[in-house]
Amino acid sequence: MRSVSRPRPVTRGLVVVLGLLILALAPACTVERVLRPDLPASDGTLTVARQVSQVFVAPGDGLNRLSIGIVPPNPSSQTPLSTVTGGATVELRYAPQFDPGYPDGDFHTWPADQQWLGELTGSRSVGESFISDYPNLNGITLRVATFGADLSPGVGQLRSGTAAPVLQLPVDGPLLEDLPGGSSVRVDGSAEGYAHVVLDDGTIGYVQLSRFATLPKPTRVNDHDVVLTLYRDGDPTPIRTVTINARDMHDNSHVTFEFASIPDSLGAAYRFTLASSGSVQGNAVTFRYSPTDDYADGTRFEDGKPALGDLIFRPSYADGAALYRGSLDSYVLSGQTNALEGTFHPLANTAGRALEVVVKPGDRPLDVEWSTSRPPGDQPLMLAGDPGASRGGLVLNVGFRDDLPLGSIAGDSLHRVGGTARRDPLFFSLYGLLIAAAAAWFVVSLGRGLRRGR
């Protein structure tokens, strides 16, 4: 009985290397995936008169399918689908203001583990590097404190005339009540350009500073310029410079340093610095930061040197063209899900980014379905003209067609082998010679076998 010879280690190594080289030259493998396994169950319907939108975070590139839950026509009536869609359109857009990857999270949340940097005075500068995940970068938003430069605790008097709304939260909070014009109210601080008020019954709310005729004298006055300078990371030449005087900043607020938009900012690395050379102790502002490194794609700087933690910031972006625009009249109604389904050319540069689906009715209102289940990103649907709409999510799903290059797998493997080789060059030099000898032996043996088979 003839024994079966087993491949030697060197031969096995040769086979592996040759296999990796073949993979490196192989075409891409297409991988199909969806935002979530199934279309969520409907918990109700919404009538859209102007537009409805839903934000989600895309798990990959190659987005090419969209499903939207609608109220379908009655099959027994033989009503055509076009009478339901009525010329409605759908768009997909970037939604960077909802991107969860930047340090500035929920607008109204001020985590206790974050801190203030201390007054920005003299020659001191602070900064941060970051990756722009979207095109049309046009500003940097930070959180600022002015040490009571809006007002001090006391009593303020509202302007006479129209009533002043009292909101539960500044800017976009629910309405609590309206205070009569000219009335007095207790104030004990400010945030986002709103006075923090305490009503007679103890209710706490916020009223715009501009609604007051008089306010208690501020704790201090800040009147020096704060300068933000933007660089491409690694390049010492400034590309944008923005100056805001400290008197125009509000206490415990967001401030945006806005500049001319940069169309090609998608995927680019930047660095910005903040300085206020004229400021002194008692006449300066401060910015918020996290003492831990929460933002993996950037580094905080203190006087030009890397420092621990990250500034609490968010890049802002000018509106750009829609990534996709289509007509719901061209979509197909699925009998299984009662959803409109459409396909289009795969979209690049969507992986890990916040996107927004915007549905606009045509010649008549459109009834869509909503669910208590929100898509990845956990943002509620937004119904234009109805801020009190359901806080659930639009019934939708999206599909992706990813091209996974097999060559990248091989390349990563070869890269790891190369890294090991750099750490132990003598061993891998000898091992390389053995592989070359094995390859020569393989070729010679193959030639002998071919000659014997003649």
C-alpha positions in Angstrom: 0.0 0.0 0.0 1.4 3.4 -1.0 1.7 5.9 1.8 0.2 9.3 1.2 2.7 12.1 1.6 1.7 15.2 3.5 2.5 18.7 2.5 5.6 20.1 4.3 5.4 23.3 6.2 7.3 25.2 3.6 5.0 23.9 0.9 2.0 24.9 2.9 3.5 28.4 3.3 3.9 28.7 -0.4 0.3 27.6 -1.0 -0.9 30.3 1.4 1.1 33.0 -0.2 0.0 32.0 -3.7 -3.6 31.9 -2.5 -3.3 35.4 -1.0 -1.9 36.7 -4.2 -4.8 35.2 -6.2 -7.3 36.8 -3.8 -5.6 40.1 -4.2 -6.3 40.0 -7.9 -9.8 38.6 -7.5 -12.9 40.8 -8.2 -15.1 42.2 -5.4 -17.7 40.2 -3.6 -21.1 41.8 -3.4 -22.7 41.8 0.1 -26.4 42.7 0.5 -27.7 44.1 3.8 -30.5 46.1 5.3 -30.8 48.8 7.9 -32.9 46.5 10.1 -34.1 42.9 9.6 -37.8 43.7 9.0 -40.0 46.7 8.3 -41.3 47.8 11.8 -44.9 47.2 12.6 -47.2 50.3 12.1 -48.5 52.0 15.3 -50.5 54.6 13.5 -50.7 57.0 10.5 -49.8 60.6 9.8 -51.2 62.9 7.1 -48.4 64.8 5.5 -49.5 68.2 4.1 -46.0 69.7 3.7 -43.2 67.2 4.4 -42.1 64.5 6.8 -38.6 63.4 7.4 -36.7 60.7 9.3 -33.0 60.6 10.3 -31.0 57.3 10.5 -27.4 56.3 10.7 -26.3 54.2 7.7 -24.3 51.1 8.5 -22.6 50.9 5.1 -22.0 52.3 1.7 -23.9 51.3 -1.4 -27.4 52.4 -0.2 -29.7 51.5 -3.1 -33.1 50.5 -1.8 -35.8 52.3 0.1 -39.1 51.1 1.6 -41.7 53.5 3.1 -44.9 52.5 4.9 -48.0 54.1 3.5 -51.8 53.6 3.7 -52.4 51.5 0.6 -55.5 51.9 -1.6 -58.4 49.5 -1.0 -57.9 46.5 -3.4 -61.6 46.1 -3.9 -62.0 49.6 -5.2 -59.4 48.9 -7.9 -58.0 52.4 -7.2 -54.6 52.9 -8.9 -51.6 53.5 -6.7 -50.9 56.9 -8.3 -54.0 58.3 -6.6 -52.3 57.6 -3.3 -48.8 58.8 -4.1 -50.2 61.7 -6.1 -46.8 62.9 -7.4 -45.1 62.7 -4.0 -41.3 62.9 -4.0 -38.6 61.4 -1.8 -35.1 62.6 -1.1 -32.0 61.3 0.7 -29.8 63.9 2.3 -26.8 64.1 4.7 -27.9 65.1 8.2 -24.7 66.1 9.9 -26.5 68.0 12.7 -27.7 64.6 14.0 -24.3 62.7 13.6 -23.7 60.9 16.9 -20.0 60.7 16.4 -19.0 64.2 17.4 -18.4 65.2 21.0 -21.4 67.6 21.2 -24.3 65.3 21.7 -27.9 66.2 22.7 -28.4 70.0 22.5 -30.0 70.2 26.0 -27.7 67.8 27.8 -24.8 69.1 29.8 -23.1 66.0 31.3 -21.7 66.4 34.8 -18.4 64.7 33.8 -17.6 67.5 31.4 -15.7 70.6 32.6 -14.8 74.2 31.7 -11.3 74.9 30.4 -10.8 78.0 32.5 -10.6 81.6 31.2 -9.1 82.0 27.7 -6.7 84.8 28.3 -3.4 86.3 27.0 -1.3 84.1 24.8 -3.1 80.9 25.7 -4.7 78.9 22.8 -6.8 75.7 22.8 -7.8 73.6 19.9 -8.9 70.3 18.4 -8.2 68.1 15.3 -11.1 66.3 13.7 -12.3 64.4 10.6 -15.0 66.1 8.5 -17.4 63.3 7.6 -19.5 65.5 5.2 -19.0 68.0 2.4 -19.6 71.8 2.7 -18.0 72.4 6.1 -18.9 75.9 7.1 -18.4 76.4 10.8 -17.5 75.0 14.2 -20.0 75.0 17.1 -18.7 75.0 20.7 -20.2 75.4 24.2 -19.2 78.6 25.9 -19.7 80.2 29.4 -19.4 83.9 30.1 -19.4 83.8 33.9 -22.7 85.6 34.3 -22.2 88.3 31.6 -25.9 88.1 30.6 -27.4 88.9 34.1 -27.1 88.4 37.8 -29.9 86.8 39.9 -32.8 89.2 40.7 -36.0 90.5 39.1 -36.5 91.3 35.4 -39.3 93.3 33.8 -40.8 92.2 30.4 -41.3 94.6 27.6 -44.8 96.0 27.4 -47.2 94.9 24.7 -47.2 91.3 23.5 -47.1 88.4 25.9 -43.8 86.6 26.4 -43.8 82.8 25.9 -42.3 80.7 28.8 -40.7 77.5 27.4 -39.8 74.4 29.3 -36.4 74.3 27.7 -34.6 77.1 25.8 -34.9 77.5 22.0 -37.3 74.6 21.2 -38.9 73.5 24.4 -42.7 73.0 24.9 -44.7 76.1 25.8 -45.5 76.3 29.5 -47.5 79.5 29.5 -47.5 83.2 28.3 -46.5 86.0 30.7 -48.4 89.3 30.1 -46.3 92.1 28.6 -44.8 94.5 31.2 -44.9 92.0 34.1 -42.1 91.2 36.4 -40.5 87.8 36.9 -37.7 86.4 39.0 -34.5 85.4 37.1 -31.6 83.4 38.4 -29.4 82.7 35.4 -29.4 82.3 31.6 -28.8 79.7 28.9 -28.8 79.8 25.1 -29.8 83.5 25.1 -32.8 82.8 27.4 -33.3 83.9 31.0 -33.9 81.1 33.5 -37.1 82.3 35.2 -39.0 81.1 38.3 -42.7 81.8 38.2 -44.9 82.6 41.2 -46.0 79.0 41.6 -42.4 77.7 41.5 -42.5 76.6 37.9 -39.1 76.9 36.2 -38.9 78.0 32.5 -37.0 80.1 30.0 -37.9 83.4 28.4 -35.8 85.0 25.6 -33.5 87.8 26.8 -34.8 90.0 24.1 -38.3 90.0 25.7 -37.0 91.9 28.7 -37.1 95.7 29.1 -34.8 95.5 32.1 -32.7 92.8 33.7 -30.4 92.7 36.8 -26.9 94.1 36.1 -24.6 91.4 34.7 -22.0 89.8 37.0 -19.2 91.0 34.6 -18.5 92.4 31.2 -16.5 90.5 28.5 -15.6 92.6 25.5 -12.5 91.1 23.8 -12.3 89.3 20.5 -12.2 85.5 20.4 -10.5 84.2 17.2 -11.0 80.7 15.7 -8.5 79.7 13.1 -9.0 76.6 10.9 -6.1 74.6 9.3 -5.9 71.5 7.2 -4.3 69.0 9.7 -0.6 69.0 9.3 -0.5 72.3 7.3 0.5 75.5 9.2 -1.2 77.8 6.8 -4.7 79.0 8.0 -7.5 78.4 5.6 -10.3 80.2 7.5 -10.3 82.8 10.3 -13.4 83.9 12.3 -13.6 86.6 15.0 -16.5 86.9 17.5 -16.5 89.5 20.2 -17.1 88.0 23.7 -20.0 90.5 24.3 -21.9 88.7 21.5 -21.7 85.3 23.4 -24.3 84.2 25.8 -23.7 82.3 29.1 -24.0 78.4 29.0 -24.7 78.4 25.3 -23.7 77.1 21.9 -21.7 79.5 19.8 -21.0 78.9 16.1 -17.9 80.3 14.3 -19.2 80.4 10.8 -17.1 80.7 7.7 -17.3 80.3 3.9 -18.1 76.7 3.1 -15.5 74.2 2.0 -17.2 72.0 -0.7 -14.5 69.2 -0.7 -14.4 68.7 3.1 -15.8 65.2 3.0 -13.3 62.9 4.6 -10.7 65.6 5.1 -8.7 66.1 8.3 -8.7 69.6 10.0 -7.5 71.3 13.1 -8.8 74.5 14.7 -7.5 76.8 17.5 -9.2 79.3 19.8 -7.4 82.4 21.2 -8.3 85.7 22.8 -5.0 87.6 23.1 -6.6 90.8 24.6 -8.5 89.0 27.3 -7.5 89.1 31.0 -8.8 87.4 34.1 -12.3 88.8 34.9 -12.8 89.7 31.2 -12.8 86.5 29.3 -14.9 83.5 28.3 -14.3 79.7 28.6 -15.1 76.7 26.5 -16.3 73.2 27.6 -14.4 70.0 27.2 -14.3 66.4 28.3 -11.3 65.3 30.4 -11.5 61.9 28.8 -10.7 61.1 25.1 -14.3 60.6 23.9 -13.6 61.5 20.3 -11.3 58.9 18.6 -10.8 60.8 15.4 -9.2 63.9 17.0 -6.8 65.3 19.5 -7.2 68.2 21.9 -4.4 70.8 21.9 -3.3 73.2 24.6 -0.9 75.9 23.4 -0.1 73.8 20.3 0.7 70.6 22.3 -1.4 67.5 22.5 -3.5 67.3 25.7 -5.9 64.9 27.3 -9.6 64.9 26.6 -11.6 66.6 23.8 -13.3 69.9 23.2 -17.1 69.7 23.1 -17.6 70.7 19.5 -19.6 69.9 16.4 -18.7 70.9 12.8 -21.5 72.6 11.0 -22.3 72.3 7.3 -24.0 74.2 4.5 -26.9 72.5 2.8 -25.9 70.6 -0.3 -27.6 68.8 -3.1 -29.7 65.7 -2.3 -27.8 62.4 -2.6 -30.9 60.9 -4.3 -34.3 62.3 -5.4 -37.1 60.1 -6.8 -40.8 60.0 -7.4 -43.0 57.7 -5.3 -45.2 57.2 -8.3 -42.4 55.0 -9.7 -42.2 52.9 -6.6 -43.8 49.5 -6.3 -46.3 48.5 -3.6 -45.3 45.4 -1.7 -48.2 43.1 -1.0 -46.3 41.6 2.0 -45.4 44.8 3.8 -47.9 47.4 2.4 -44.8 49.6 1.8 -43.7 51.4 -1.3 -40.3 50.0 -2.5 -37.9 51.6 -4.8 -34.3 51.0 -6.0 -31.7 53.3 -7.4 -28.0 53.6 -8.2 -25.9 52.7 -5.1 -24.8 55.7 -3.1 -21.2 56.1 -2.0 -19.9 57.7 1.2 -22.8 56.8 3.5 -21.2 54.4 5.9 -21.5 55.6 9.5 -23.0 58.9 8.5 -26.4 60.4 9.5 -28.8 60.5 6.6 -32.3 62.0 6.3 -35.2 60.6 4.3 -37.5 63.5 3.3 -41.0 62.8 1.8 -43.0 65.7 0.2 -46.6 65.2 -1.0 -47.5 66.1 -4.6 -51.0 67.3 -5.5 -52.7 66.0 -2.4 -51.8 65.1 1.2 -50.1 61.7 1.7 -50.8 59.3 4.5 -47.7 57.5 5.9 -47.3 55.1 8.8 -45.3 55.6 11.9 -43.9 53.2 14.6 -42.8 53.4 18.2 -39.6 51.8 16.9 -37.1 54.3 15.7 -34.4 53.5 13.2 -30.7 53.4 14.2 -29.7 56.8 15.4 -32.8 57.0 17.7 -34.1 60.2 16.2 -37.9 60.9 16.1 -39.7 61.6 12.8 -40.2 65.3 12.0 -43.5 66.5 10.6 -43.4 70.0 9.1 -46.0 72.3 10.7 -46.7 70.0 13.6 -44.0 70.0 16.3 -46.3 67.9 18.5 -46.3 65.0 16.1 -45.6 61.4 17.2 -42.1 61.0 18.7 -41.9 57.6 17.1 -40.1 56.9 13.9 -41.3 56.7 10.3 -42.0 53.2 9.1 -39.1 52.7 6.7 -36.2 50.5 5.8 -33.2 50.9 3.5 -31.0 48.4 1.8 -27.3 48.4 0.9 -25.2 46.8 -1.7 -21.6 46.7 -0.5 -18.8 45.6 -2.7 -16.3 43.8 -0.5 -13.0 43.5 -2.3 -11.5 40.2 -1.6 -8.1 41.8 -2.4 -8.5 43.9 0.7 -8.6 40.7 2.8 -5.5 39.4 1.2 -3.9 42.8 1.5 -4.5 43.0 5.2 -3.1 39.5 5.6 0.0 40.3 3.7 0.3 43.6 5.6 0.3 41.7 8.9 2.9 39.3 7.5 5.0 42.2 6.4 4.8 43.8 9.9 6.1 40.6 11.5 8.9 40.4 8.9 10.0 44.0 9.9 10.2 42.9 13.5 12.3 39.8 12.8 14.0 40.4 9.4 16.6 37.6 9.7 14.1 34.8 10.3 11.9 36.0 7.4 14.9 36.4 5.1 15.7 32.7 5.6 12.0 31.8 5.4 11.7 33.7 2.2 14.7 31.8 0.7 13.1 28.5 1.7 9.8 29.5 0.1 11.7 30.5 -3.1 13.5 27.1 -3.0 10.1 25.4 -2.5 8.7 27.3 -5.4 11.6 26.3 -7.6 11.2 22.7 -6.5 7.5 22.9 -7.3 8.2 24.2 -10.8 10.9 21.5 -11.5 8.7 18.7 -10.2 5.8 19.9 -12.3 8.1 19.9 -15.4 9.3 16.4 -14.7 5.7 15.2 -14.2 4.7 16.7 -17.5 7.6 15.1 -19.3 6.8 11.7 -17.8 3.2 12.0 -18.9 4.1 12.4 -22.6 
